[in-house]
Amino acid sequence: MIAWVVSAILGWSYFIAWSLSFYPQAILNYSTKSVQGLSLDFVCFNATGFLCYAIYNVTLYTIPLARNQYRDRYDTEATVQLNDVVFSVHALVLSFTVFCQMIAWGHRSTPNPTLSLWAVLFLTAVFMGSVIIMFLIMWPFTHDTLQFYKNSAYNWQWINLLEYFAAVKMLVTLVKYTPQALMHYYRKSTAGWSIWNTLMDFSGGILSLLQLAVDGANSSDWTGITGNPIKLGLGCISIFFDLVFMYQHYILYANRHVQIELIDDAEANRLIEQDEQDEIVPTSTYPVISSDSI
């Protein structure tokens, strides 16, 4: 009973920490009406990853067929909990909010944010992979073919699509932070990136791993951890990159948290004309963007 309570507290604690971690960046973007210092590759990867994660969690939690296929494959129940579902859906909404901010205010950045070629290829491959797997699952079999299919050692089920989405989320989490870290390196500054996002994400990763450990110890069955590799992997990968961002912010570029992005008068006038309806005050510089401003 005590272990169950501790697990529930840890679960909702990491849900709160990870959920709140999405707000600082969105608020910073809104307050400055700028996405200067934010990588478009990172934003698109983030939205794609949480779309896959939301599908994975919602399906396993709500659809009996998916849970039954999971049980048949792993000989254990899926460990997806309500807080996993709420978190992933909430993260999806906030990720797409930041994506919309990139679309709305990206033209104010110098240079304008664009997707790299490898990001375009990666996202295209993710989409095509999901289409191919759905095609294999929904193939219209004849009676004889269907009988052979049922007797085969391996067949395509909906759990395969969920495992694919889980793998995509893992891969996205592995690569999505790299463009943002490289942007900090090239700019020699973390301005435009909210450090509170990193700190809250770091806390959520630690709490998530602790919940998995408590659940495994309570049930004396550690397959609950290996059977939910996406949650385990997310925690470890996020913690690693959070440490990288904290190193960049507090040590490597400690004196460059605030950076004024200058543009020439002609560029300023062009942007002002585009945003007259937003009542932008004419100026030859943009507002100071500080990662500590929230």
C-alpha positions as a Markdown table, in Angstrom:
| # | Residue | x | y | z |
|---|---|---|---|---|
| 1 | Met | 0.0 | 0.0 | 0.0 |
| 2 | Ile | 2.8 | 2.4 | 1.0 |
| 3 | Ala | 4.7 | 1.6 | -2.2 |
| 4 | Trp | 1.6 | 2.2 | -4.3 |
| 5 | Val | 1.2 | 5.7 | -2.7 |
| 6 | Val | 4.8 | 6.5 | -3.2 |
| 7 | Ser | 4.6 | 5.5 | -6.9 |
| 8 | Ala | 1.5 | 7.6 | -7.4 |
| 9 | Ile | 3.1 | 10.6 | -5.8 |
| 10 | Leu | 6.2 | 10.2 | -7.9 |
| 11 | Gly | 4.1 | 9.7 | -11.0 |
| 12 | Trp | 2.1 | 12.9 | -10.5 |
| 13 | Ser | 5.2 | 14.8 | -9.4 |
| 14 | Tyr | 7.1 | 14.0 | -12.7 |
| 15 | Phe | 3.9 | 14.8 | -14.5 |
| 16 | Ile | 3.8 | 18.2 | -12.9 |
| 17 | Ala | 7.5 | 18.9 | -13.4 |
| 18 | Trp | 7.6 | 17.8 | -17.1 |
| 19 | Ser | 4.3 | 19.5 | -17.9 |
| 20 | Leu | 5.4 | 22.8 | -16.4 |
| 21 | Ser | 8.6 | 22.6 | -18.3 |
| 22 | Phe | 6.8 | 23.4 | -21.5 |
| 23 | Tyr | 5.5 | 26.7 | -20.3 |
| 24 | Pro | 8.7 | 28.8 | -19.8 |
| 25 | Gln | 9.7 | 28.6 | -23.5 |
| 26 | Ala | 6.2 | 29.4 | -24.7 |
| 27 | Ile | 5.9 | 32.3 | -22.3 |
| 28 | Leu | 9.4 | 33.6 | -23.3 |
| 29 | Asn | 8.5 | 33.5 | -26.9 |
| 30 | Tyr | 5.2 | 35.3 | -26.3 |
| 31 | Ser | 6.7 | 38.0 | -24.1 |
| 32 | Thr | 9.3 | 38.9 | -26.7 |
| 33 | Lys | 7.2 | 38.1 | -29.7 |
| 34 | Ser | 10.3 | 36.4 | -31.0 |
| 35 | Val | 11.8 | 32.9 | -31.4 |
| 36 | Gln | 15.4 | 34.1 | -31.9 |
| 37 | Gly | 17.7 | 31.5 | -30.5 |
| 38 | Leu | 15.2 | 28.6 | -30.9 |
| 39 | Ser | 16.0 | 25.9 | -33.4 |
| 40 | Leu | 13.2 | 25.0 | -35.8 |
| 41 | Asp | 14.6 | 21.5 | -36.1 |
| 42 | Phe | 14.2 | 21.0 | -32.4 |
| 43 | Val | 10.6 | 22.4 | -32.4 |
| 44 | Cys | 9.5 | 20.1 | -35.2 |
| 45 | Phe | 11.2 | 17.1 | -33.7 |
| 46 | Asn | 9.6 | 17.8 | -30.4 |
| 47 | Ala | 6.1 | 18.1 | -31.8 |
| 48 | Thr | 6.5 | 14.9 | -33.8 |
| 49 | Gly | 7.9 | 13.0 | -30.9 |
| 50 | Phe | 5.1 | 13.9 | -28.6 |
| 51 | Leu | 2.5 | 13.1 | -31.2 |
| 52 | Cys | 3.9 | 9.5 | -31.3 |
| 53 | Tyr | 4.1 | 9.4 | -27.5 |
| 54 | Ala | 0.5 | 10.5 | -27.1 |
| 55 | Ile | -0.7 | 7.9 | -29.6 |
| 56 | Tyr | 1.3 | 5.2 | -27.8 |
| 57 | Asn | 0.0 | 6.1 | -24.3 |
| 58 | Val | -3.6 | 6.8 | -25.2 |
| 59 | Thr | -4.0 | 3.6 | -27.2 |
| 60 | Leu | -2.4 | 1.3 | -24.6 |
| 61 | Tyr | -4.4 | 2.9 | -21.8 |
| 62 | Thr | -7.8 | 3.0 | -23.4 |
| 63 | Ile | -8.1 | 0.3 | -26.0 |
| 64 | Pro | -8.5 | -3.3 | -24.7 |
| 65 | Leu | -7.2 | -4.9 | -28.0 |
| 66 | Ala | -3.9 | -3.0 | -27.7 |
| 67 | Arg | -3.5 | -4.1 | -24.0 |
| 68 | Asn | -4.3 | -7.7 | -24.9 |
| 69 | Gln | -1.7 | -7.7 | -27.7 |
| 70 | Tyr | 0.8 | -6.1 | -25.3 |
| 71 | Arg | 0.1 | -8.8 | -22.7 |
| 72 | Asp | 0.4 | -11.6 | -25.3 |
| 73 | Arg | 3.8 | -10.3 | -26.5 |
| 74 | Tyr | 5.4 | -9.5 | -23.2 |
| 75 | Asp | 3.6 | -11.8 | -20.7 |
| 76 | Thr | 2.9 | -8.8 | -18.5 |
| 77 | Glu | 0.5 | -5.9 | -18.3 |
| 78 | Ala | 1.4 | -2.6 | -19.8 |
| 79 | Thr | 2.6 | -0.1 | -17.2 |
| 80 | Val | 1.1 | 2.9 | -18.8 |
| 81 | Gln | -0.7 | 4.9 | -16.2 |
| 82 | Leu | -3.2 | 7.8 | -16.2 |
| 83 | Asn | -0.5 | 10.4 | -15.5 |
| 84 | Asp | 1.4 | 9.1 | -18.6 |
| 85 | Val | -1.6 | 9.7 | -20.8 |
| 86 | Val | -2.4 | 13.2 | -19.4 |
| 87 | Phe | 1.2 | 14.3 | -19.7 |
| 88 | Ser | 1.7 | 13.1 | -23.2 |
| 89 | Val | -1.5 | 14.8 | -24.5 |
| 90 | His | -0.7 | 18.0 | -22.6 |
| 91 | Ala | 2.9 | 17.9 | -24.0 |
| 92 | Leu | 1.5 | 17.5 | -27.5 |
| 93 | Val | -0.7 | 20.6 | -27.2 |
| 94 | Leu | 2.2 | 22.7 | -25.8 |
| 95 | Ser | 4.7 | 21.5 | -28.4 |
| 96 | Phe | 2.4 | 22.4 | -31.2 |
| 97 | Thr | 1.8 | 25.8 | -29.5 |
| 98 | Val | 5.5 | 26.5 | -29.7 |
| 99 | Phe | 5.5 | 25.3 | -33.3 |
| 100 | Cys | 2.8 | 27.8 | -34.1 |
| 101 | Gln | 4.9 | 30.5 | -32.5 |
| 102 | Met | 7.8 | 29.6 | -34.8 |
| 103 | Ile | 5.5 | 30.0 | -37.8 |
| 104 | Ala | 4.0 | 33.3 | -36.5 |
| 105 | Trp | 7.2 | 35.0 | -35.4 |
| 106 | Gly | 10.0 | 33.2 | -37.2 |
| 107 | His | 10.2 | 35.9 | -39.8 |
| 108 | Arg | 11.6 | 38.2 | -37.1 |
| 109 | Ser | 14.6 | 36.0 | -36.5 |
| 110 | Thr | 17.9 | 36.7 | -38.2 |
| 111 | Pro | 18.4 | 34.5 | -40.1 |
| 112 | Asn | 14.9 | 33.2 | -40.7 |
| 113 | Pro | 14.5 | 29.7 | -39.2 |
| 114 | Thr | 14.4 | 26.8 | -41.8 |
| 115 | Leu | 14.4 | 23.1 | -41.5 |
| 116 | Ser | 17.7 | 21.4 | -42.3 |
| 117 | Leu | 17.8 | 18.8 | -45.1 |
| 118 | Trp | 18.4 | 15.9 | -42.7 |
| 119 | Ala | 15.4 | 17.0 | -40.6 |
| 120 | Val | 13.2 | 17.0 | -43.6 |
| 121 | Leu | 14.4 | 13.5 | -44.6 |
| 122 | Phe | 14.0 | 12.2 | -41.1 |
| 123 | Leu | 10.5 | 13.5 | -40.7 |
| 124 | Thr | 9.5 | 12.1 | -44.1 |
| 125 | Ala | 10.9 | 8.7 | -43.2 |
| 126 | Val | 8.9 | 8.7 | -40.0 |
| 127 | Phe | 5.7 | 9.4 | -41.8 |
| 128 | Met | 6.4 | 6.8 | -44.5 |
| 129 | Gly | 7.3 | 4.2 | -42.0 |
| 130 | Ser | 3.9 | 4.6 | -40.2 |
| 131 | Val | 2.1 | 4.4 | -43.5 |
| 132 | Ile | 3.9 | 1.1 | -44.5 |
| 133 | Ile | 3.2 | -0.5 | -41.1 |
| 134 | Met | -0.5 | 0.4 | -41.2 |
| 135 | Phe | -0.7 | -1.0 | -44.7 |
| 136 | Leu | 0.8 | -4.3 | -43.5 |
| 137 | Ile | -1.7 | -4.5 | -40.7 |
| 138 | Met | -4.8 | -3.7 | -42.7 |
| 139 | Trp | -3.9 | -5.8 | -45.8 |
| 140 | Pro | -7.1 | -7.3 | -47.2 |
| 141 | Phe | -6.3 | -11.0 | -47.0 |
| 142 | Thr | -8.1 | -13.8 | -48.8 |
| 143 | His | -9.4 | -16.7 | -46.7 |
| 144 | Asp | -6.4 | -18.9 | -47.5 |
| 145 | Thr | -3.9 | -16.2 | -47.0 |
| 146 | Leu | -5.6 | -15.2 | -43.8 |
| 147 | Gln | -5.3 | -18.8 | -42.5 |
| 148 | Phe | -1.6 | -18.9 | -43.4 |
| 149 | Tyr | -1.2 | -15.5 | -41.7 |
| 150 | Lys | -2.8 | -16.8 | -38.5 |
| 151 | Asn | -0.6 | -19.9 | -38.4 |
| 152 | Ser | 2.7 | -18.0 | -39.1 |
| 153 | Ala | 5.2 | -17.5 | -36.4 |
| 154 | Tyr | 5.0 | -13.7 | -36.7 |
| 155 | Asn | 2.2 | -11.4 | -37.9 |
| 156 | Trp | 1.6 | -7.7 | -38.0 |
| 157 | Gln | -0.6 | -6.4 | -35.2 |
| 158 | Trp | -1.6 | -2.9 | -33.9 |
| 159 | Ile | 1.0 | -3.4 | -31.2 |
| 160 | Asn | 3.6 | -3.3 | -33.9 |
| 161 | Leu | 2.5 | 0.2 | -34.9 |
| 162 | Leu | 2.6 | 1.3 | -31.2 |
| 163 | Glu | 6.1 | -0.1 | -30.9 |
| 164 | Tyr | 7.1 | 1.8 | -34.0 |
| 165 | Phe | 5.7 | 5.1 | -32.5 |
| 166 | Ala | 7.6 | 4.3 | -29.2 |
| 167 | Ala | 10.8 | 3.7 | -31.2 |
| 168 | Val | 10.2 | 7.0 | -33.1 |
| 169 | Lys | 9.7 | 8.9 | -29.8 |
| 170 | Met | 12.9 | 7.4 | -28.5 |
| 171 | Leu | 14.9 | 8.3 | -31.6 |
| 172 | Val | 13.4 | 11.8 | -31.7 |
| 173 | Thr | 14.4 | 12.4 | -28.1 |
| 174 | Leu | 17.9 | 11.1 | -28.9 |
| 175 | Val | 18.4 | 13.6 | -31.8 |
| 176 | Lys | 16.1 | 16.5 | -31.1 |
| 177 | Tyr | 18.3 | 18.3 | -28.6 |
| 178 | Thr | 21.4 | 18.3 | -30.9 |
| 179 | Pro | 20.3 | 21.1 | -33.2 |
| 180 | Gln | 19.5 | 23.3 | -30.1 |
| 181 | Ala | 22.8 | 22.5 | -28.5 |
| 182 | Leu | 24.6 | 23.3 | -31.7 |
| 183 | Met | 22.7 | 26.6 | -32.0 |
| 184 | His | 24.0 | 27.6 | -28.6 |
| 185 | Tyr | 27.5 | 26.6 | -29.6 |
| 186 | Tyr | 27.4 | 28.7 | -32.8 |
| 187 | Arg | 25.9 | 31.7 | -31.2 |
| 188 | Lys | 28.1 | 31.3 | -28.0 |
| 189 | Ser | 24.9 | 32.1 | -26.0 |
| 190 | Thr | 21.8 | 30.4 | -24.6 |
| 191 | Ala | 19.8 | 33.6 | -25.0 |
| 192 | Gly | 16.3 | 32.8 | -26.4 |
| 193 | Trp | 16.3 | 29.4 | -24.6 |
| 194 | Ser | 14.6 | 29.2 | -21.2 |
| 195 | Ile | 16.8 | 27.5 | -18.6 |
| 196 | Trp | 13.7 | 26.8 | -16.5 |
| 197 | Asn | 12.6 | 24.5 | -19.3 |
| 198 | Thr | 15.8 | 22.5 | -18.7 |
| 199 | Leu | 15.6 | 22.5 | -14.9 |
| 200 | Met | 12.0 | 21.3 | -14.8 |
| 201 | Asp | 12.7 | 18.7 | -17.4 |
| 202 | Phe | 15.7 | 17.4 | -15.4 |
| 203 | Ser | 13.5 | 17.1 | -12.3 |
| 204 | Gly | 10.9 | 15.2 | -14.3 |
| 205 | Gly | 13.4 | 12.8 | -15.7 |
| 206 | Ile | 14.7 | 11.9 | -12.2 |
| 207 | Leu | 11.2 | 11.4 | -10.8 |
| 208 | Ser | 10.2 | 9.3 | -13.7 |
| 209 | Leu | 13.1 | 6.9 | -13.2 |
| 210 | Leu | 12.3 | 6.7 | -9.5 |
| 211 | Gln | 8.7 | 5.7 | -10.2 |
| 212 | Leu | 9.8 | 2.9 | -12.4 |
| 213 | Ala | 12.2 | 1.6 | -9.7 |
| 214 | Val | 9.5 | 1.8 | -7.0 |
| 215 | Asp | 7.0 | -0.1 | -9.3 |
| 216 | Gly | 9.6 | -2.8 | -10.1 |
| 217 | Ala | 10.6 | -3.3 | -6.4 |
| 218 | Asn | 6.9 | -3.3 | -5.3 |
| 219 | Ser | 5.9 | -6.0 | -7.7 |
| 220 | Ser | 9.3 | -7.9 | -7.6 |
| 221 | Asp | 9.0 | -7.9 | -11.4 |
| 222 | Trp | 11.5 | -5.8 | -13.2 |
| 223 | Thr | 10.0 | -6.6 | -16.6 |
| 224 | Gly | 7.7 | -3.6 | -15.9 |
| 225 | Ile | 10.8 | -1.5 | -16.6 |
| 226 | Thr | 12.1 | -3.4 | -19.6 |
| 227 | Gly | 8.6 | -3.8 | -20.8 |
| 228 | Asn | 8.2 | 0.0 | -20.9 |
| 229 | Pro | 11.5 | 0.9 | -22.6 |
| 230 | Ile | 10.2 | 4.2 | -24.0 |
| 231 | Lys | 9.7 | 5.6 | -20.5 |
| 232 | Leu | 13.0 | 4.3 | -19.2 |
| 233 | Gly | 14.8 | 5.7 | -22.3 |
| 234 | Leu | 13.1 | 9.0 | -22.2 |
| 235 | Gly | 14.2 | 9.6 | -18.6 |
| 236 | Cys | 17.9 | 8.7 | -19.3 |
| 237 | Ile | 18.2 | 10.7 | -22.6 |
| 238 | Ser | 16.5 | 13.8 | -21.2 |
| 239 | Ile | 18.7 | 13.8 | -18.1 |
| 240 | Phe | 21.8 | 13.6 | -20.2 |
| 241 | Phe | 20.9 | 16.5 | -22.5 |
| 242 | Asp | 19.6 | 18.6 | -19.6 |
| 243 | Leu | 23.0 | 18.3 | -18.1 |
| 244 | Val | 24.5 | 19.5 | -21.4 |
| 245 | Phe | 22.2 | 22.6 | -21.5 |
| 246 | Met | 22.9 | 23.4 | -17.9 |
| 247 | Tyr | 26.7 | 23.2 | -18.6 |
| 248 | Gln | 26.2 | 25.6 | -21.5 |
| 249 | His | 24.1 | 28.0 | -19.6 |
| 250 | Tyr | 25.8 | 28.1 | -16.2 |
| 251 | Ile | 29.5 | 27.4 | -17.2 |
| 252 | Leu | 30.4 | 27.5 | -20.9 |
| 253 | Tyr | 28.4 | 30.7 | -21.7 |
| 254 | Ala | 27.8 | 31.9 | -18.2 |
| 255 | Asn | 28.4 | 35.6 | -19.1 |
| 256 | Arg | 26.2 | 35.5 | -22.2 |
| 257 | His | 22.7 | 34.8 | -20.8 |
| 258 | Val | 21.6 | 38.1 | -22.3 |
| 259 | Gln | 22.4 | 38.8 | -25.9 |
| 260 | Ile | 21.0 | 41.8 | -27.9 |
| 261 | Glu | 20.4 | 40.8 | -31.5 |
| 262 | Leu | 21.1 | 43.8 | -33.7 |
| 263 | Ile | 19.7 | 44.3 | -37.2 |
| 264 | Asp | 20.2 | 47.2 | -39.6 |
| 265 | Asp | 17.6 | 49.9 | -40.1 |
| 266 | Ala | 16.5 | 48.6 | -43.5 |
| 267 | Glu | 15.7 | 45.2 | -42.0 |
| 268 | Ala | 14.0 | 46.8 | -39.0 |
| 269 | Asn | 11.8 | 48.9 | -41.3 |
| 270 | Arg | 10.9 | 45.9 | -43.4 |
| 271 | Leu | 9.8 | 44.0 | -40.3 |
| 272 | Ile | 7.9 | 47.0 | -38.9 |
| 273 | Glu | 5.9 | 47.3 | -42.1 |
| 274 | Gln | 5.0 | 43.6 | -42.0 |
| 275 | Asp | 3.8 | 43.9 | -38.4 |
| 276 | Glu | 2.0 | 47.3 | -38.4 |
| 277 | Gln | -1.2 | 45.7 | -37.3 |
| 278 | Asp | 0.7 | 44.4 | -34.2 |
| 279 | Glu | 1.7 | 48.0 | -33.4 |
| 280 | Ile | 5.4 | 47.3 | -33.3 |
| 281 | Val | 7.4 | 50.3 | -32.1 |
| 282 | Pro | 10.1 | 51.3 | -34.7 |
| 283 | Thr | 13.5 | 50.6 | -33.5 |
| 284 | Ser | 16.9 | 49.5 | -34.9 |
| 285 | Thr | 17.2 | 46.7 | -32.4 |
| 286 | Tyr | 15.1 | 43.9 | -31.2 |
| 287 | Pro | 14.2 | 43.6 | -27.5 |
| 288 | Val | 16.7 | 41.9 | -25.3 |
| 289 | Ile | 16.1 | 38.2 | -25.2 |
| 290 | Ser | 17.1 | 36.7 | -22.0 |
| 291 | Ser | 16.9 | 33.0 | -21.0 |
| 292 | Asp | 16.5 | 34.2 | -17.4 |
| 293 | Ser | 13.6 | 36.6 | -18.1 |
| 294 | Ile | 11.0 | 34.2 | -16.7 |
